[in-house]
């Protein structure tokens, strides 16, 4: 298992620009055979914008089931967990309509 540490990008993950940068580094890892552990230890804030840009936009290239198969989330606080879940849900709904 590969560990991807979001803390390396800061304690407050808030902008779409940062989300895009992080997604670009995360995406190649998701293409491999190993499962990727998304570690949020030391991260206090994950904004909805960051969550959408970094994680939910992955649904443009893979299904939610594939994302779940390739990743596991650890050390998420309640605020981050809710924003990530909401971003994934909204993105999935927008793709279902399209």
Buried (B, 14 or more C-beta within 10 A) or exposed (E): EEEBBBBEBBEEBBEBEBBEBBBEEBBEBBEEEEEBBBBBEEBEBBBBBBBBBBBBBBBEEBEBEEBEEBBEBEBBEEEBBBBBBBBBEBBBEEEEEE
